[in-house]
Amino acid sequence: MSRRQKEIEIKVINDPSDENIRLVQINEQTVGTISEDDGKFEVVVGENTFHEKSEEEALHQVVREFNLHQR
């Protein structure tokens, strides 16, 4: 059984109201935020909060959560 692959467009933009927060948009819809504090990254997707060691891991977490909720 093969998995169906779907392309998504991901953008990370600065939040105009708070310079410490970056908005993560997938397919032009904001799905989460990433903020940094002392080299640690906090990810918020919906009501869930995650803590990651790098911005790259934080972005991957947003995409994982997005994919989970698309099923």
N, CA, C and O atoms as a GROMACS GRO file, in nm:
protein
  284
    1MET      N    1   0.085  -0.117   0.000
    1MET     CA    2   0.000   0.000   0.000
    1MET      C    3   0.090   0.124   0.000
    1MET      O    4   0.179   0.136   0.084
    2SER      N    5   0.067   0.213  -0.091
    2SER     CA    6   0.149   0.333  -0.097
    2SER      C    7   0.078   0.450  -0.032
    2SER      O    8  -0.045   0.459  -0.030
    3ARG      N    9   0.158   0.538   0.020
    3ARG     CA   10   0.101   0.659   0.081
    3ARG      C   11   0.084   0.765  -0.026
    3ARG      O   12   0.167   0.780  -0.115
    4ARG      N   13  -0.022   0.836  -0.016
    4ARG     CA   14  -0.044   0.948  -0.107
    4ARG      C   15   0.036   1.066  -0.058
    4ARG      O   16   0.028   1.104   0.059
    5GLN      N   17   0.114   1.124  -0.147
    5GLN     CA   18   0.193   1.240  -0.109
    5GLN      C   19   0.122   1.366  -0.154
    5GLN      O   20   0.060   1.373  -0.260
    6LYS      N   21   0.134   1.466  -0.068
    6LYS     CA   22   0.069   1.594  -0.096
    6LYS      C   23   0.170   1.704  -0.068
    6LYS      O   24   0.236   1.705   0.036
    7GLU      N   25   0.183   1.796  -0.160
    7GLU     CA   26   0.274   1.908  -0.139
    7GLU      C   27   0.203   2.016  -0.060
    7GLU      O   28   0.086   2.046  -0.083
    8ILE      N   29   0.279   2.076   0.033
    8ILE     CA   30   0.225   2.188   0.110
    8ILE      C   31   0.324   2.303   0.099
    8ILE      O   32   0.444   2.283   0.084
    9GLU      N   33   0.271   2.422   0.108
    9GLU     CA   34   0.355   2.542   0.103
    9GLU      C   35   0.367   2.595   0.246
    9GLU      O   36   0.267   2.625   0.311
   10ILE      N   37   0.491   2.605   0.293
   10ILE     CA   38   0.517   2.651   0.430
   10ILE      C   39   0.587   2.786   0.425
   10ILE      O   40   0.685   2.805   0.353
   11LYS      N   41   0.534   2.880   0.504
   11LYS     CA   42   0.596   3.012   0.518
   11LYS      C   43   0.612   3.041   0.667
   11LYS      O   44   0.525   3.009   0.748
   12VAL      N   45   0.724   3.102   0.702
   12VAL     CA   46   0.746   3.147   0.838
   12VAL      C   47   0.764   3.298   0.831
   12VAL      O   48   0.858   3.347   0.768
   13ILE      N   49   0.674   3.370   0.896
   13ILE     CA   50   0.679   3.517   0.891
   13ILE      C   51   0.680   3.573   1.032
   13ILE      O   52   0.632   3.509   1.127
   14ASN      N   53   0.734   3.692   1.045
   14ASN     CA   54   0.735   3.758   1.176
   14ASN      C   55   0.596   3.808   1.211
   14ASN      O   56   0.523   3.859   1.126
   15ASP      N   57   0.559   3.790   1.337
   15ASP     CA   58   0.430   3.839   1.386
   15ASP      C   59   0.439   3.991   1.396
   15ASP      O   60   0.527   4.042   1.466
   16PRO      N   61   0.352   4.064   1.329
   16PRO     CA   62   0.360   4.211   1.332
   16PRO      C   63   0.335   4.269   1.471
   16PRO      O   64   0.378   4.381   1.499
   17SER      N   65   0.268   4.196   1.559
   17SER     CA   66   0.239   4.250   1.692
   17SER      C   67   0.343   4.211   1.797
   17SER      O   68   0.343   4.269   1.906
   18ASP      N   69   0.432   4.115   1.767
   18ASP     CA   70   0.534   4.073   1.864
   18ASP      C   71   0.657   4.023   1.788
   18ASP      O   72   0.650   3.921   1.720
   19GLU      N   73   0.767   4.094   1.800
   19GLU     CA   74   0.887   4.061   1.723
   19GLU      C   75   0.952   3.929   1.766
   19GLU      O   76   1.036   3.878   1.693
   20ASN      N   77   0.916   3.873   1.881
   20ASN     CA   78   0.974   3.748   1.928
   20ASN      C   79   0.897   3.625   1.881
   20ASN      O   80   0.937   3.512   1.908
   21ILE      N   81   0.788   3.645   1.810
   21ILE     CA   82   0.704   3.534   1.764
   21ILE      C   83   0.704   3.528   1.612
   21ILE      O   84   0.691   3.629   1.544
   22ARG      N   85   0.720   3.405   1.561
   22ARG     CA   86   0.711   3.383   1.417
   22ARG      C   87   0.586   3.297   1.391
   22ARG      O   88   0.562   3.197   1.458
   23LEU      N   89   0.510   3.339   1.293
   23LEU     CA   90   0.389   3.267   1.254
   23LEU      C   91   0.424   3.164   1.147
   23LEU      O   92   0.498   3.194   1.053
   24VAL      N   93   0.373   3.043   1.163
   24VAL     CA   94   0.396   2.938   1.064
   24VAL      C   95   0.267   2.922   0.985
   24VAL      O   96   0.162   2.890   1.040
   25GLN      N   97   0.278   2.945   0.854
   25GLN     CA   98   0.162   2.934   0.765
   25GLN      C   99   0.181   2.814   0.673
   25GLN      O  100   0.287   2.796   0.614
   26ILE      N  101   0.077   2.734   0.662
   26ILE     CA  102   0.076   2.623   0.568
   26ILE      C  103  -0.041   2.645   0.475
   26ILE      O  104  -0.156   2.660   0.517
   27ASN      N  105  -0.009   2.647   0.347
   27ASN     CA  106  -0.111   2.675   0.243
   27ASN      C  107  -0.188   2.803   0.275
   27ASN      O  108  -0.310   2.808   0.264
   28GLU      N  109  -0.114   2.907   0.312
   28GLU     CA  110  -0.164   3.042   0.340
   28GLU      C  111  -0.256   3.051   0.460
   28GLU      O  112  -0.330   3.149   0.474
   29GLN      N  113  -0.253   2.952   0.549
   29GLN     CA  114  -0.332   2.955   0.672
   29GLN      C  115  -0.236   2.943   0.791
   29GLN      O  116  -0.152   2.852   0.794
   30THR      N  117  -0.248   3.032   0.888
   30THR     CA  118  -0.162   3.026   1.005
   30THR      C  119  -0.204   2.907   1.091
   30THR      O  120  -0.319   2.899   1.135
   31VAL      N  121  -0.109   2.815   1.113
   31VAL     CA  122  -0.142   2.693   1.188
   31VAL      C  123  -0.068   2.685   1.321
   31VAL      O  124  -0.103   2.602   1.406
   32GLY      N  125   0.034   2.769   1.342
   32GLY     CA  126   0.108   2.765   1.467
   32GLY      C  127   0.204   2.881   1.480
   32GLY      O  128   0.221   2.962   1.388
   33THR      N  129   0.267   2.888   1.598
   33THR     CA  130   0.366   2.992   1.622
   33THR      C  131   0.492   2.929   1.681
   33THR      O  132   0.488   2.823   1.743
   34ILE      N  133   0.603   2.998   1.659
   34ILE     CA  134   0.732   2.958   1.717
   34ILE      C  135   0.790   3.082   1.784
   34ILE      O  136   0.797   3.189   1.724
   35SER      N  137   0.831   3.066   1.910
   35SER     CA  138   0.900   3.175   1.978
   35SER      C  139   1.026   3.120   2.042
   35SER      O  140   1.034   3.001   2.075
   36GLU      N  141   1.126   3.207   2.059
   36GLU     CA  142   1.254   3.166   2.114
   36GLU      C  143   1.279   3.236   2.246
   36GLU      O  144   1.252   3.355   2.261
   37ASP      N  145   1.331   3.159   2.342
   37ASP     CA  146   1.369   3.214   2.471
   37ASP      C  147   1.492   3.141   2.520
   37ASP      O  148   1.486   3.020   2.546
   38ASP      N  149   1.603   3.212   2.531
   38ASP     CA  150   1.731   3.154   2.577
   38ASP      C  151   1.772   3.031   2.497
   38ASP      O  152   1.818   2.932   2.554
   39GLY      N  153   1.758   3.037   2.366
   39GLY     CA  154   1.802   2.928   2.280
   39GLY      C  155   1.709   2.809   2.275
   39GLY      O  156   1.742   2.709   2.212
   40LYS      N  157   1.594   2.818   2.341
   40LYS     CA  158   1.495   2.711   2.336
   40LYS      C  159   1.374   2.765   2.261
   40LYS      O  160   1.341   2.883   2.269
   41PHE      N  161   1.309   2.677   2.189
   41PHE     CA  162   1.199   2.718   2.102
   41PHE      C  163   1.068   2.660   2.152
   41PHE      O  164   1.056   2.540   2.175
   42GLU      N  165   0.969   2.748   2.167
   42GLU     CA  166   0.836   2.706   2.209
   42GLU      C  167   0.746   2.706   2.086
   42GLU      O  168   0.739   2.804   2.013
   43VAL      N  169   0.678   2.594   2.066
   43VAL     CA  170   0.588   2.577   1.954
   43VAL      C  171   0.445   2.570   2.007
   43VAL      O  172   0.417   2.494   2.100
   44VAL      N  173   0.356   2.649   1.949
   44VAL     CA  174   0.215   2.643   1.988
   44VAL      C  175   0.135   2.613   1.861
   44VAL      O  176   0.139   2.687   1.763
   45VAL      N  177   0.062   2.501   1.867
   45VAL     CA  178  -0.028   2.461   1.758
   45VAL      C  179  -0.162   2.431   1.822
   45VAL      O  180  -0.176   2.333   1.895
   46GLY      N  181  -0.260   2.516   1.795
   46GLY     CA  182  -0.390   2.500   1.860
   46GLY      C  183  -0.374   2.517   2.010
   46GLY      O  184  -0.321   2.618   2.056
   47GLU      N  185  -0.420   2.418   2.086
   47GLU     CA  186  -0.408   2.422   2.231
   47GLU      C  187  -0.284   2.349   2.281
   47GLU      O  188  -0.261   2.342   2.402
   48ASN      N  189  -0.204   2.294   2.190
   48ASN     CA  190  -0.085   2.216   2.227
   48ASN      C  191   0.040   2.303   2.226
   48ASN      O  192   0.060   2.385   2.136
   49THR      N  193   0.125   2.282   2.327
   49THR     CA  194   0.253   2.353   2.336
   49THR      C  195   0.365   2.251   2.342
   49THR      O  196   0.356   2.152   2.416
   50PHE      N  197   0.471   2.273   2.265
   50PHE     CA  198   0.586   2.185   2.258
   50PHE      C  199   0.713   2.267   2.279
   50PHE      O  200   0.714   2.388   2.252
   51HIS      N  201   0.818   2.203   2.327
   51HIS     CA  202   0.946   2.270   2.346
   51HIS      C  203   1.051   2.194   2.266
   51HIS      O  204   1.066   2.073   2.280
   52GLU      N  205   1.123   2.266   2.184
   52GLU     CA  206   1.224   2.206   2.096
   52GLU      C  207   1.358   2.275   2.115
   52GLU      O  208   1.365   2.386   2.170
   53LYS      N  209   1.466   2.209   2.070
   53LYS     CA  210   1.602   2.260   2.089
   53LYS      C  211   1.649   2.350   1.975
   53LYS      O  212   1.745   2.425   1.991
   54SER      N  213   1.582   2.343   1.860
   54SER     CA  214   1.623   2.427   1.747
   54SER      C  215   1.500   2.474   1.671
   54SER      O  216   1.391   2.418   1.684
   55GLU      N  217   1.520   2.577   1.591
   55GLU     CA  218   1.409   2.629   1.512
   55GLU      C  219   1.366   2.527   1.406
   55GLU      O  220   1.248   2.516   1.374
   56GLU      N  221   1.462   2.453   1.355
   56GLU     CA  222   1.430   2.350   1.256
   56GLU      C  223   1.341   2.241   1.316
   56GLU      O  224   1.243   2.199   1.254
   57GLU      N  225   1.375   2.195   1.438
   57GLU     CA  226   1.292   2.095   1.505
   57GLU      C  227   1.153   2.152   1.536
   57GLU      O  228   1.053   2.081   1.529
   58ALA      N  229   1.149   2.280   1.571
   58ALA     CA  230   1.021   2.344   1.601
   58ALA      C  231   0.932   2.347   1.476
   58ALA      O  232   0.813   2.319   1.484
   59LEU      N  233   0.991   2.379   1.363
   59LEU     CA  234   0.915   2.382   1.238
   59LEU      C  235   0.866   2.242   1.202
   59LEU      O  236   0.753   2.226   1.157
   60HIS      N  237   0.950   2.142   1.221
   60HIS     CA  238   0.909   2.004   1.195
   60HIS      C  239   0.791   1.964   1.284
   60HIS      O  240   0.702   1.892   1.241
   61GLN      N  241   0.791   2.011   1.408
   61GLN     CA  242   0.682   1.980   1.500
   61GLN      C  243   0.551   2.040   1.452
   61GLN      O  244   0.446   1.976   1.460
   62VAL      N  245   0.556   2.162   1.402
   62VAL     CA  246   0.434   2.226   1.348
   62VAL      C  247   0.381   2.143   1.231
   62VAL      O  248   0.260   2.119   1.222
   63VAL      N  249   0.469   2.099   1.143
   63VAL     CA  250   0.426   2.021   1.027
   63VAL      C  251   0.369   1.887   1.071
   63VAL      O  252   0.268   1.842   1.017
   64ARG      N  253   0.431   1.821   1.169
   64ARG     CA  254   0.378   1.694   1.221
   64ARG      C  255   0.236   1.712   1.275
   64ARG      O  256   0.147   1.633   1.246
   65GLU      N  257   0.217   1.817   1.354
   65GLU     CA  258   0.084   1.842   1.410
   65GLU      C  259  -0.017   1.872   1.300
   65GLU      O  260  -0.131   1.827   1.306
   66PHE      N  261   0.024   1.950   1.201
   66PHE     CA  262  -0.063   1.980   1.089
   66PHE      C  263  -0.105   1.851   1.018
   66PHE      O  264  -0.223   1.832   0.988
   67ASN      N  265  -0.008   1.764   0.993
   67ASN     CA  266  -0.038   1.637   0.924
   67ASN      C  267  -0.131   1.549   1.007
   67ASN      O  268  -0.220   1.486   0.951
   68LEU      N  269  -0.112   1.544   1.137
   68LEU     CA  270  -0.198   1.463   1.223
   68LEU      C  271  -0.345   1.507   1.214
   68LEU      O  272  -0.436   1.424   1.217
   69HIS      N  273  -0.365   1.636   1.205
   69HIS     CA  274  -0.502   1.688   1.205
   69HIS      C  275  -0.565   1.689   1.066
   69HIS      O  276  -0.682   1.726   1.051
   70GLN      N  277  -0.490   1.650   0.965
   70GLN     CA  278  -0.544   1.644   0.829
   70GLN      C  279  -0.607   1.509   0.799
   70GLN      O  280  -0.674   1.494   0.697
   71ARG      N  281  -0.589   1.412   0.886
   71ARG     CA  282  -0.641   1.277   0.861
   71ARG      C  283  -0.786   1.268   0.895
   71ARG      O  284  -0.846   1.161   0.881
   0.00000   0.00000   0.00000
